Amino acid sequence: MRSFSTGIIIRIMLIACWACIGAWSWYQNNHGIFILMVGMMLISAYNLYHFTTSLNKKLSRIFDSIQYEDFAITFRADNAKGESFEDLNASLNAVIKSFNQVRAEREATLHFIQAIIQQINVGILSYNTDGKIELINQAANKIMGIYKLSHVSAINIQQPDIYQLMTTLPSGESKLLKVSNQEISLSVKEIILRDRKIRLIALHNIRSELQNRELEAWQNLTKVLRHEIMNTVTPIVSLSQTMRDIIDTDLKDVSGHQQVEGVKDLKNAINTVINRSKGIMNFVNAYREFTNIPLPNVSELHISQVFDELKSLFENQPIDFILDSNFKIHADSDQIGQVLINLLKNAVEATENIENAKITIKAYLNQQDKIIEVVDNGSGIKPEDADKIFVPFFTTKPTGTGIGLSLSRQIIQMHGGRLEYEALRPCGSRFYIVLG
Protein backbone atom coordinates (compact mmCIF):
# COMPACT_ATOMS: atom_id res chain seq x y z
CA MET A 1 0.00 0.00 0.00
CA ARG A 2 1.60 3.21 -1.18
CA SER A 3 -1.06 5.69 -0.15
CA PHE A 4 -3.67 6.27 2.50
CA SER A 5 -6.57 6.39 0.01
CA THR A 6 -5.46 3.14 -1.65
CA GLY A 7 -5.39 1.45 1.73
CA ILE A 8 -8.96 2.57 2.51
CA ILE A 9 -10.28 1.43 -0.91
CA ILE A 10 -8.69 -1.99 -0.62
CA ARG A 11 -10.10 -2.49 2.90
CA ILE A 12 -13.61 -1.45 1.78
CA MET A 13 -13.43 -3.79 -1.21
CA LEU A 14 -12.38 -6.67 1.05
CA ILE A 15 -15.30 -6.00 3.38
CA ALA A 16 -17.66 -5.94 0.35
CA CYS A 17 -16.15 -9.18 -0.93
CA TRP A 18 -16.57 -10.95 2.41
CA ALA A 19 -20.15 -9.68 2.57
CA CYS A 20 -20.98 -11.10 -0.89
CA ILE A 21 -19.45 -14.48 -0.12
CA GLY A 22 -21.27 -14.56 3.20
CA ALA A 23 -24.62 -13.79 1.53
CA TRP A 24 -24.07 -16.49 -1.06
CA SER A 25 -23.15 -19.05 1.61
CA TRP A 26 -26.30 -18.14 3.60
CA TYR A 27 -28.56 -18.84 0.63
CA GLN A 28 -26.70 -22.09 0.01
CA ASN A 29 -27.24 -23.09 3.64
CA ASN A 30 -23.47 -23.33 4.09
CA HIS A 31 -23.35 -21.99 7.60
CA GLY A 32 -19.68 -22.75 8.15
CA ILE A 33 -18.55 -20.47 5.30
CA PHE A 34 -21.09 -17.85 6.40
CA ILE A 35 -19.66 -17.72 9.92
CA LEU A 36 -16.14 -17.53 8.49
CA MET A 37 -17.08 -14.61 6.24
CA VAL A 38 -18.73 -12.75 9.13
CA GLY A 39 -15.47 -13.14 11.09
CA MET A 40 -13.45 -11.87 8.12
CA MET A 41 -15.80 -8.86 7.81
CA LEU A 42 -15.33 -8.00 11.48
CA ILE A 43 -11.55 -8.28 11.21
CA SER A 44 -11.49 -6.13 8.06
CA ALA A 45 -13.81 -3.54 9.68
CA TYR A 46 -11.54 -3.33 12.74
CA ASN A 47 -8.51 -2.98 10.48
CA LEU A 48 -10.26 -0.18 8.56
CA TYR A 49 -11.16 1.58 11.82
CA HIS A 50 -7.61 1.30 13.15
CA PHE A 51 -6.22 2.49 9.81
CA THR A 52 -8.48 5.56 9.60
CA THR A 53 -8.09 6.58 13.29
CA SER A 54 -4.27 6.60 13.26
CA LEU A 55 -4.32 10.37 12.64
CA ASN A 56 -6.38 10.96 15.78
CA LYS A 57 -3.93 8.85 17.75
CA LYS A 58 -1.05 10.92 16.44
CA LEU A 59 -2.77 14.14 17.47
CA SER A 60 -3.63 12.67 20.86
CA ARG A 61 0.03 11.67 21.40
CA ILE A 62 1.36 15.10 20.53
CA PHE A 63 -1.22 16.84 22.76
CA ASP A 64 -0.26 14.55 25.64
CA SER A 65 3.41 15.37 25.00
CA ILE A 66 2.65 19.09 25.17
CA GLN A 67 0.59 18.68 28.33
CA TYR A 68 3.23 16.65 30.18
CA GLU A 69 6.23 18.35 28.49
CA ASP A 70 7.54 15.05 27.17
CA PHE A 71 9.10 15.81 23.81
CA ALA A 72 11.16 12.66 23.35
CA ILE A 73 8.69 11.09 20.91
CA THR A 74 9.07 10.97 17.11
CA PHE A 75 6.63 10.25 14.27
CA ARG A 76 7.94 8.20 11.37
CA ALA A 77 6.73 4.60 11.79
CA ASP A 78 3.92 4.94 9.22
CA ASN A 79 5.73 6.91 6.53
CA ALA A 80 5.07 3.99 4.19
CA LYS A 81 1.35 4.78 4.14
CA GLY A 82 1.85 7.53 1.60
CA GLU A 83 3.13 11.03 1.09
CA SER A 84 0.33 12.56 3.17
CA PHE A 85 1.45 10.53 6.21
CA GLU A 86 5.09 11.30 5.52
CA ASP A 87 4.35 15.06 5.34
CA LEU A 88 2.19 14.86 8.47
CA ASN A 89 4.94 13.05 10.38
CA ALA A 90 7.51 15.60 9.24
CA SER A 91 5.26 18.45 10.45
CA LEU A 92 4.63 16.78 13.81
CA ASN A 93 8.38 16.15 14.27
CA ALA A 94 9.04 19.82 13.46
CA VAL A 95 6.52 20.84 16.14
CA ILE A 96 8.25 18.56 18.65
CA LYS A 97 11.63 20.02 17.71
CA SER A 98 10.33 23.59 18.18
CA PHE A 99 8.93 22.74 21.60
CA ASN A 100 12.27 21.16 22.57
CA GLN A 101 14.14 24.26 21.48
CA VAL A 102 11.77 26.59 23.36
CA ARG A 103 12.08 24.47 26.51
CA ALA A 104 15.88 24.40 26.25
CA GLU A 105 16.01 28.19 25.83
CA ARG A 106 13.62 28.66 28.74
CA GLU A 107 15.69 26.39 30.99
CA ALA A 108 18.91 28.16 29.95
CA THR A 109 17.32 31.55 30.72
CA LEU A 110 16.06 30.26 34.07
CA HIS A 111 19.51 28.92 35.01
CA PHE A 112 21.07 32.22 33.96
CA ILE A 113 18.63 34.20 36.13
CA GLN A 114 19.20 31.86 39.07
CA ALA A 115 22.98 32.26 38.69
CA ILE A 116 22.60 36.04 38.72
CA ILE A 117 20.35 35.92 41.80
CA GLN A 118 22.87 33.73 43.62
CA GLN A 119 25.77 36.08 42.81
CA ILE A 120 24.27 39.46 43.69
CA ASN A 121 24.95 40.98 47.12
CA VAL A 122 21.29 41.74 47.80
CA GLY A 123 19.44 39.01 49.65
CA ILE A 124 16.43 37.70 47.71
CA LEU A 125 13.74 35.53 49.29
CA SER A 126 10.25 34.59 48.11
CA TYR A 127 7.53 32.48 49.70
CA ASN A 128 3.91 31.56 48.95
CA THR A 129 0.75 31.92 51.05
CA ASP A 130 1.57 28.66 52.85
CA GLY A 131 4.92 30.03 53.98
CA LYS A 132 6.94 27.68 51.79
CA ILE A 133 10.21 29.17 50.54
CA GLU A 134 10.27 29.12 46.74
CA LEU A 135 13.48 31.07 46.14
CA ILE A 136 16.38 32.15 48.33
CA ASN A 137 19.93 33.12 47.46
CA GLN A 138 23.21 32.90 49.37
CA ALA A 139 23.19 36.59 50.28
CA ALA A 140 19.86 36.18 52.12
CA ASN A 141 21.18 33.12 53.97
CA LYS A 142 24.30 35.04 54.95
CA ILE A 143 22.46 38.14 56.16
CA MET A 144 20.05 36.12 58.31
CA GLY A 145 22.63 33.54 59.36
CA ILE A 146 20.23 30.73 58.44
CA TYR A 147 21.00 27.93 55.97
CA LYS A 148 18.86 25.16 54.47
CA LEU A 149 15.75 27.25 54.90
CA SER A 150 12.48 25.70 53.63
CA HIS A 151 9.75 27.54 55.56
CA VAL A 152 9.48 31.12 56.80
CA SER A 153 8.55 29.93 60.29
CA ALA A 154 12.21 28.95 60.80
CA ILE A 155 13.15 32.63 60.46
CA ASN A 156 10.96 33.50 63.45
CA ILE A 157 13.05 31.24 65.67
CA GLN A 158 16.46 32.78 64.89
CA GLN A 159 15.62 36.24 63.52
CA PRO A 160 12.26 37.31 64.98
CA ASP A 161 12.75 40.98 64.04
CA ILE A 162 13.27 40.12 60.38
CA TYR A 163 10.34 37.68 60.43
CA GLN A 164 8.00 40.22 62.00
CA LEU A 165 8.91 42.87 59.44
CA MET A 166 8.83 40.62 56.36
CA THR A 167 5.39 39.23 57.22
CA THR A 168 3.69 42.48 58.26
CA LEU A 169 5.28 45.17 56.08
CA PRO A 170 2.85 46.29 53.32
CA SER A 171 3.78 45.55 49.73
CA GLY A 172 5.91 48.21 48.07
CA GLU A 173 7.37 49.55 51.32
CA SER A 174 10.82 49.24 52.87
CA LYS A 175 12.27 49.74 56.32
CA LEU A 176 15.63 49.79 58.09
CA LEU A 177 16.49 47.56 61.04
CA LYS A 178 19.63 46.63 62.93
CA VAL A 179 20.45 42.94 63.34
CA SER A 180 23.74 41.54 64.70
CA ASN A 181 25.97 44.51 63.82
CA GLN A 182 24.21 44.83 60.46
CA GLU A 183 22.18 47.74 59.15
CA ILE A 184 19.60 46.01 56.95
CA SER A 185 17.22 47.55 54.46
CA LEU A 186 14.22 45.25 54.04
CA SER A 187 11.67 45.77 51.26
CA VAL A 188 8.57 43.78 50.36
CA LYS A 189 6.76 43.24 47.06
CA GLU A 190 3.74 41.02 46.47
CA ILE A 191 3.19 39.60 42.98
CA ILE A 192 0.62 37.29 41.41
CA LEU A 193 2.24 34.44 39.51
CA ARG A 194 -0.11 32.06 37.68
CA ASP A 195 -2.97 32.75 40.11
CA ARG A 196 -0.63 32.33 43.09
CA LYS A 197 0.32 35.14 45.47
CA ILE A 198 4.07 35.34 46.01
CA ARG A 199 5.68 37.60 48.61
CA LEU A 200 9.12 38.77 47.48
CA ILE A 201 11.58 40.00 50.13
CA ALA A 202 14.78 41.96 49.42
CA LEU A 203 17.42 42.22 52.15
CA HIS A 204 20.32 44.61 51.72
CA ASN A 205 23.10 45.06 54.27
CA ILE A 206 23.83 48.77 53.94
CA ARG A 207 26.27 48.95 56.86
CA SER A 208 29.32 49.13 54.61
CA GLU A 209 27.67 51.86 52.51
CA LEU A 210 26.84 53.84 55.64
CA GLN A 211 30.38 53.40 56.93
CA ASN A 212 31.81 54.53 53.60
CA ARG A 213 29.61 57.64 53.62
CA GLU A 214 30.53 58.35 57.23
CA LEU A 215 34.21 57.87 56.47
CA GLU A 216 34.00 60.12 53.43
CA ALA A 217 32.30 62.83 55.51
CA TRP A 218 35.01 62.65 58.17
CA GLN A 219 37.72 62.78 55.55
CA ASN A 220 36.21 65.87 53.95
CA LEU A 221 35.87 67.51 57.35
CA THR A 222 39.46 66.64 58.21
CA LYS A 223 40.73 68.14 54.97
CA VAL A 224 38.86 71.38 55.65
CA LEU A 225 40.11 71.55 59.24
CA ARG A 226 43.66 70.81 58.20
CA HIS A 227 43.57 73.49 55.51
CA GLU A 228 42.11 76.15 57.82
CA ILE A 229 44.37 75.35 60.77
CA MET A 230 47.51 75.27 58.65
CA ASN A 231 46.61 78.58 57.01
CA THR A 232 46.19 80.11 60.48
CA VAL A 233 49.16 78.57 62.24
CA THR A 234 51.80 78.97 59.51
CA PRO A 235 51.96 82.80 59.60
CA ILE A 236 51.92 82.74 63.41
CA VAL A 237 55.00 80.53 63.44
CA SER A 238 56.73 82.68 60.85
CA LEU A 239 55.98 85.99 62.63
CA SER A 240 56.94 84.54 66.02
CA GLN A 241 60.32 83.43 64.70
CA THR A 242 60.87 86.89 63.17
CA MET A 243 60.02 88.55 66.49
CA ARG A 244 62.45 86.29 68.34
CA ASP A 245 65.20 87.15 65.86
CA ILE A 246 64.53 90.88 66.43
CA ILE A 247 64.83 90.38 70.19
CA ASP A 248 68.08 88.47 69.82
CA THR A 249 69.72 90.91 67.40
CA ASP A 250 68.20 94.38 67.79
CA LEU A 251 67.23 94.66 71.47
CA LYS A 252 70.69 94.31 72.99
CA ASP A 253 72.82 96.82 74.82
CA VAL A 254 76.46 97.36 74.16
CA SER A 255 77.46 94.71 76.63
CA GLY A 256 75.48 92.11 74.76
CA HIS A 257 72.91 91.59 77.53
CA GLN A 258 69.21 92.04 77.01
CA GLN A 259 67.88 95.36 78.25
CA VAL A 260 65.04 94.67 80.69
CA GLU A 261 63.28 91.80 82.39
CA GLY A 262 60.20 92.46 80.26
CA VAL A 263 62.14 91.51 77.15
CA LYS A 264 62.95 88.16 78.72
CA ASP A 265 59.26 87.54 79.42
CA LEU A 266 58.44 88.56 75.86
CA LYS A 267 60.99 86.13 74.51
CA ASN A 268 59.64 83.31 76.67
CA ALA A 269 56.12 84.05 75.51
CA ILE A 270 57.20 84.03 71.87
CA ASN A 271 59.02 80.72 72.36
CA THR A 272 55.88 79.29 73.89
CA VAL A 273 53.82 80.47 70.89
CA ILE A 274 56.35 78.90 68.52
CA ASN A 275 56.39 75.57 70.35
CA ARG A 276 52.62 75.38 70.66
CA SER A 277 52.16 76.35 67.02
CA LYS A 278 54.58 73.66 65.93
CA GLY A 279 52.71 71.23 68.12
CA ILE A 280 49.44 72.12 66.39
CA MET A 281 51.11 71.70 63.00
CA ASN A 282 52.43 68.27 63.98
CA PHE A 283 48.99 67.38 65.30
CA VAL A 284 47.36 68.36 62.00
CA ASN A 285 49.98 66.58 59.92
CA ALA A 286 49.22 63.39 61.83
CA TYR A 287 45.76 63.37 60.26
CA ARG A 288 47.15 63.36 56.76
CA GLU A 289 47.45 59.63 57.17
CA PHE A 290 43.71 59.46 57.61
CA THR A 291 42.89 61.28 54.37
CA ASN A 292 45.79 60.17 52.19
CA ILE A 293 45.97 56.40 52.49
CA PRO A 294 47.51 54.96 49.32
CA LEU A 295 45.56 52.36 47.39
CA PRO A 296 46.40 48.81 48.49
CA ASN A 297 49.17 47.06 46.56
CA VAL A 298 47.31 43.76 46.53
CA SER A 299 49.09 40.42 46.33
CA GLU A 300 48.23 36.86 47.33
CA LEU A 301 49.25 36.11 50.91
CA HIS A 302 48.98 33.10 53.16
CA ILE A 303 47.65 34.19 56.54
CA SER A 304 50.49 32.20 58.13
CA GLN A 305 52.97 34.69 56.61
CA VAL A 306 51.19 37.57 58.29
CA PHE A 307 51.12 35.72 61.62
CA ASP A 308 54.84 34.88 61.44
CA GLU A 309 55.72 38.58 61.08
CA LEU A 310 53.49 39.50 64.01
CA LYS A 311 55.05 36.82 66.22
CA SER A 312 58.49 38.39 65.82
CA LEU A 313 57.13 41.80 66.83
CA PHE A 314 55.21 40.61 69.89
CA GLU A 315 57.36 37.71 71.06
CA ASN A 316 57.56 39.09 74.62
CA GLN A 317 53.82 39.64 74.98
CA PRO A 318 51.21 37.15 76.28
CA ILE A 319 49.68 36.60 72.87
CA ASP A 320 48.39 33.27 71.56
CA PHE A 321 48.45 32.83 67.79
CA ILE A 322 45.81 30.35 66.59
CA LEU A 323 45.66 29.33 62.93
CA ASP A 324 42.62 27.13 62.25
CA SER A 325 43.07 27.40 58.50
CA ASN A 326 46.01 28.69 56.48
CA PHE A 327 43.78 30.40 53.94
CA LYS A 328 44.90 32.84 51.29
CA ILE A 329 43.96 36.52 51.19
CA HIS A 330 44.42 39.15 48.50
CA ALA A 331 45.75 42.15 50.38
CA ASP A 332 48.49 44.69 50.86
CA SER A 333 50.82 42.98 53.33
CA ASP A 334 52.03 46.25 54.86
CA GLN A 335 48.55 47.67 55.35
CA ILE A 336 47.02 44.47 56.73
CA GLY A 337 50.03 44.05 58.99
CA GLN A 338 49.64 47.62 60.28
CA VAL A 339 45.97 47.05 61.08
CA LEU A 340 46.74 43.90 63.08
CA ILE A 341 49.62 45.66 64.86
CA ASN A 342 47.22 48.45 65.89
CA LEU A 343 44.70 45.94 67.21
CA LEU A 344 47.33 43.96 69.12
CA LYS A 345 48.86 47.13 70.61
CA ASN A 346 45.43 48.20 71.81
CA ALA A 347 44.93 44.76 73.35
CA VAL A 348 48.34 44.94 75.08
CA GLU A 349 47.53 48.38 76.50
CA ALA A 350 44.10 47.18 77.66
CA THR A 351 45.64 44.28 79.62
CA GLU A 352 48.63 46.12 81.15
CA ASN A 353 47.23 46.13 84.67
CA ILE A 354 45.33 42.85 84.42
CA GLU A 355 46.44 39.73 86.25
CA ASN A 356 46.61 36.65 84.04
CA ALA A 357 46.37 38.84 80.98
CA LYS A 358 45.53 36.91 77.86
CA ILE A 359 45.43 38.02 74.25
CA THR A 360 44.45 35.78 71.34
CA ILE A 361 44.67 36.39 67.63
CA LYS A 362 42.91 33.76 65.58
CA ALA A 363 42.34 33.13 61.86
CA TYR A 364 39.56 30.83 60.69
CA LEU A 365 36.93 30.29 58.00
CA ASN A 366 33.21 30.83 58.54
CA GLN A 367 31.26 29.65 55.52
CA GLN A 368 32.73 31.77 52.71
CA ASP A 369 34.11 34.47 55.02
CA LYS A 370 37.72 34.68 56.16
CA ILE A 371 37.87 35.88 59.77
CA ILE A 372 40.80 37.32 61.72
CA GLU A 373 39.95 38.21 65.31
CA VAL A 374 41.84 39.76 68.23
CA VAL A 375 40.42 38.95 71.67
CA ASP A 376 41.64 40.19 75.06
CA ASN A 377 40.46 39.91 78.64
CA GLY A 378 41.15 43.54 79.47
CA SER A 379 38.88 46.11 81.01
CA GLY A 380 36.99 46.55 77.76
CA ILE A 381 35.28 49.62 76.37
CA LYS A 382 32.49 51.44 78.14
CA PRO A 383 29.07 50.74 76.58
CA GLU A 384 28.49 54.44 75.96
CA ASP A 385 31.77 54.62 74.00
CA ALA A 386 31.26 51.46 71.92
CA ASP A 387 29.55 53.30 69.05
CA LYS A 388 32.23 56.02 68.97
CA ILE A 389 35.48 54.06 68.83
CA PHE A 390 35.62 54.10 65.01
CA VAL A 391 34.86 57.83 64.83
CA PRO A 392 37.94 59.82 63.79
CA PHE A 393 39.55 61.87 66.61
CA PHE A 394 37.64 60.01 69.34
CA THR A 395 39.92 58.36 71.91
CA THR A 396 39.73 57.00 75.44
CA LYS A 397 43.50 57.32 75.90
CA PRO A 398 45.04 60.41 77.54
CA THR A 399 47.69 60.72 74.82
CA GLY A 400 45.85 59.13 71.89
CA THR A 401 45.13 60.86 68.59
CA GLY A 402 41.91 58.94 67.93
CA ILE A 403 42.70 57.86 64.39
CA GLY A 404 44.09 54.34 64.91
CA LEU A 405 40.81 52.40 64.73
CA SER A 406 39.20 54.68 62.16
CA LEU A 407 42.34 54.36 60.02
CA SER A 408 42.28 50.58 60.44
CA ARG A 409 38.63 50.37 59.42
CA GLN A 410 39.32 52.50 56.36
CA ILE A 411 42.14 50.18 55.29
CA ILE A 412 39.96 47.09 55.69
CA GLN A 413 37.14 48.71 53.72
CA MET A 414 39.60 49.47 50.92
CA HIS A 415 40.30 45.70 50.88
CA GLY A 416 36.57 44.96 50.46
CA GLY A 417 36.09 43.77 54.04
CA ARG A 418 34.89 45.15 57.33
CA LEU A 419 36.29 45.70 60.84
CA GLU A 420 33.86 45.25 63.75
CA TYR A 421 33.91 45.38 67.54
CA GLU A 422 32.13 43.17 70.05
CA ALA A 423 32.11 43.60 73.81
CA LEU A 424 32.74 40.41 75.79
CA ARG A 425 31.18 39.51 79.11
CA PRO A 426 32.07 39.86 81.90
CA CYS A 427 35.03 41.77 80.50
CA GLY A 428 37.22 42.00 77.47
CA SER A 429 37.00 43.01 73.83
CA ARG A 430 36.82 41.29 70.48
CA PHE A 431 37.83 43.02 67.26
CA TYR A 432 37.34 40.97 64.12
CA ILE A 433 38.13 41.46 60.44
CA VAL A 434 35.85 39.87 57.84
CA LEU A 435 37.29 39.38 54.35
CA GLY A 436 35.43 37.82 51.45
N, C-alpha and C positions, 0 to 999 in steps of 0.2 A: 504494500500500500504506500503510494507516494504522496498522497494528499489526504487532507481531512474529509473533503467531500466524497472522494472515491471510497474511503473507508465506510462512510455512512451509507452510500448507495449499495455497496456490496452486502452490508449487514441487513439492510431492508430487503434486498432481493433474497437473501438466505431465509429470512423469516417468512417471506411470501412463499418460497419454495417448500419449506417445512409445513406451512399451512395447507398448501395444495395436496401434498402427499398425505397429510393427516386426514383431509376431507375424503380423498379417494379411498384410503384404508377404512374409514368409517362406513362408507357405503358398501364396501366389500366385506364388511363384518370381520375385518382383520384387526382385532383390537390390540394385538401386540405391537404392530407397526404404528397404530394410532397413538398409543401411549408413548412410543419412542419419539414420534414426531412432536408431540406436545412438549416432551422434555427438551428436544432440540430447539423448539421455539422459545421456551423460557430461557435457555442458556444464551441464545442469540439476542433476545430482548435485553437480558442483563448486560451482555457485552456491549450492545448499542448504548444502553444507559451509561455505563461506565466510560465508554468512549466519548460520548457527548458532554458528560459532566466534568471531564478532566480540566477544562478551563476554569470552572468554578472552584475546583480544588486548588488550582494554582493561585487564584486570587485570594482564597481563604488562607493559604500558607503565607503569602506575602503580607497580608493584613495581620496575621498572628505574629510574624517576625517584627513588624513595625510596633505592634502593641508591646511585645516583650523585649524589644531591642536585641533580637537575635538575628544578626545579619550574616550568619555563616552558611546559609543555604545557597544553592545554585539551581538554575533551571536549564537543563539541556538533555534530559533523558529521553524526551519524546520529540526530538528534532526530526526524526525519520518520518513523522506523520505529515510532513509537507512544509512548504515555505512559510505558510501562515503561522504554524507552531514554532518554527525556527525564529521568525521575526519576533513573535510574542516572547519567547524565551530570552532572546537578546535584549528586548526592552525591559523585561523583569530583572535580568541580571544587571542592567545599567542602573535601574532604580536601587537595587541592593548596593551596588558600588557607590552610588551617590550618598546613600544613608550612611555607609561605612565611613566615607570621607568626612561627612558632616560631624559624625560622632567623634572621629579621631581629632578633628580640629577643635571641637568643643572640649574634649578631654585635655588637649594640649593647652588651650586657653585657661581652663580651670586650674591645671597644675601650675601654669605661669602665675596666675593671680594668687594662688595659695603660697607659692614661693615668695612673691612680693610681700604678702601679709606677714609671713614668718620672718622676713628680714628687716622690716621697718621697726623703728624704735618706739612707735606708738603702740600701746597695748590694745588689741582688738578682741572683743568677746561678744558672742551672740547666743541667745537662748530663746526657746519657744515658750508658749503659755504654760506648759507643764514644768518649766524650769530646767529642761534638758539642754545642756551645752551643745550647740551645733558647730560652733567655730571658736577657736581660741589660739592665739599665737604665743610665741616664746616670750615676747615682751610683756604680755599680760601676766603670764605665769611668774615672771621675774619680779614685776612690780608688786604683785600680791603675795609672793613667796609661797605659792601653792602650785603643785604639779600633779599631773594625772587627774585633772578636774573633769567631772562628768555631769555634775548637777550644781546649780547655783546655791543650794542649801549648804554645801561644804564651805562656801565663802563666808557664810554667817558664823561659822565656828571659829575661823582663824582671823578674819578681817570683818568684824561686824559693822564698822563704820562704812566701809566700801559697800557691803551688802545692803545696808539701809539706804544709802544714797542711790545705788544703781537700781533698786526696786521701787523707789518712791519718787525719784526725780522725774518731772514731766518731760515728755518727748520734745527734743529741740533745745533743751536747756543744758547748761554746764555749771559746774561748781568746783571750787578748790577745797581740798582737805589735806591735812598733814597726817602721814602714816609712816611710822618707823624711819624718821629722819628723811622722809621724802615729801616733797610738795607736789601733790597730784592734782591734775586737772581732769575731772571726770565729766563726760558728756554722754547724753542718751539720745537715741533716735529709734523710733518705732517704724517698722515698714511692714507692708503686707506682701507676702511672697506666696503665690499660688494658693490664695485663700487662707494662708496661715499668718498669724501675727508673730513677727520676730522683733525682739528687743536688742538693739545693737548698742554696745557700750564701748567707748573709747577712753583709754587711760593713758595719760601723758605725764611722765615725771618731769616737771619743769624746774626742779631744784637747781640743776646745773645752769639752766638759762638765767634763773634769778641770780645765782651767784656770779655769773659772768656779767650781768648788768650791774650788780652791786660793785663788783671789782672795777668795771670800767668807770663807774661814777666816782669811786675813790681815787682812781688813777687821774682822772681829769681834775678832781679837786686838788690832789697833791701837786700836779703840774702848775695849777694856778697859784697855789700857796708858795711853791718854791720860786716861781717867777717873781711874785710880789715881794717876798721876803728878801730875795737876793738883790732885787733892785733897790730896796730900802737899806739893806745892811752894807752893801759894797761902798757907797759914797761915805757912809759913817766911818768905816774902817780907813778909807783913804784920807779923809779929813783929820781923823784922830792921829794918824801917823804923821801927817804934815805938822799938826800942832805940837806933837812931841819933838819933832825935829827943830821947830822954832825955839822951843824951850831949851833944848840942849845947845843950840848954837848962838841964838840971838840974846837970850836973857841971862847972860853971864857978866859978872864984874871982871875987873882986870886981873883979879887973883884966880879966876877960873871957877869960883864957887857961885852957886846960885844965889840970887839976891835975897829973897825973903822966904819965910816959911810957907806963905800962901802959894808960892810957885811950886814947892814940893807937893803940896796937897793937890794942886792942879795937875801935876804930872802923874801922881798916883791915880787920880780920877780918870785921866786920859788912858792910862795903861789898863785900867779896869774896863773902860769902854771897848778898847781894842780887843782885850781877851774875851769879853763876853760876846762881842760881835763875831769874832772868829769861831767861838763856840756855836753860835747860831748858824753860821755858814757851814760848819762841819755837820751840825744836826740836820740841816736841810739837804746837804749832799748825801747823807746816809739814805735818804728816801729816793734818790735816783735809782737805786737798785730795784725799788718797788715798781717804778714806771718804765724802766728800760731793761727788762729782762730779755736777753737774746733768745731767738727761736731755738728750740732744742735741736741738737745735732744727734739725730736718732740713729742708733745702731742696735743690733741684736745682742742682748746680754743674758747670761744665765744668772739667776738670782743668787746663786752661790758665789759668783764673783763679787757682787755687791757686798754680801755678808762677810767675805774674807777681808775686804778692805776695811770694813767697820770694826772687825775684831782687832785689827792691829791698832786702831785708834782708841779703842776703849778696853784694852786688855787688862787694865787695873781697876775696872769698874765691875760691880756685881750684876752683870748682864748675861742672860741666857739667850743663846742664838739657837732657834729651832727652825729646821728646814724640813717641812713635811713633803714638799715637792720641789725639785730643782727645775722649775718652769722657766721658760724664756720670756723676756719682755723686750719691747722695742722702745728704747728710751735713751736719753742723754745721760751717760754714766755720771758725769760731774753734777748735773742738776739733781738727779735722783739721789745720789750720794749726799748732797748738801741737805736735801729735805730730811733724810733719815738721820743725819748728824744733828740737825736742829731738834728733831723729836727726841732723840736719845739724850741730848744735853738738857732739854727741859725735864725729862724723866729723872736724870741724875740730880738736878737741882731740886726737884720735888721730893726726893728721898734722902736729902743730905742729913737731916736730923731724925731719920726714922730708923728704929732698931729693926734688924733683920730685913733691911731694904732689899727689894727684889725688883729687877727690871727684866722684861722678856720682849724680845723681838722675834716675830714668827712669820713665816711665809707659807701659804697654803692655797689650795684651790677650792673654790666654792661654786659648784656648777661650772659656768663658763667664766666666772670672775677670778682674777688673780689678786689675792689679798696679802698685804704686808701690814702687820699691826705691831704697835709698841704699847706695852702694858706695864704699869708700875703700881706699887702699893703705897704711893705717897699720900700727901694730905688731900690731893684732888683740887678741883676748881669749884668755887662757890656756885650754887645753882643760879644765882642772879647774874653771874658773869659768864655762864656757859654759852649764851647766845652772842657774846661780844668778843670771844677770844680770837675770831678770825677777822675782826674789824681792824683795818689799818690804824696804827697809833695807839690802840688800846693795849694796856699791859697791866699785869698784877705785880710786876717786879719793880723795886725802887729805882733800879738803874736801867730798866729795859727801854727799848725804842718802840716796841709794839708792832714791828713789821715782820718778825720771824715766822709766825704761823700764817699770816696773810700772804707773805711771800711764798711760803711752802705750798699753800693751797693754789696760788696762781700757777706755780710750776707744774703741779699735778694736773690742773685743768688744761694746761697747754699740752700735756701728754694724753689728753682724752680720758682722764680718770677723775677721781674725786677724793678729797681728804676730809674725813669726818671725825667727830669726837663723841665719846660715850663715857658718861660717869659710871664708875663702878661702886658697888655697895659691899661693905660699909665705907670703904675708902679706896682711893686710887683712881687712875684715869686710863682710858684706852683710846689711842689715836690709830686710825686704820686708813690705809690707802687701798682704793679699789681700782684696778686696771682691767680693761677689757681684753 
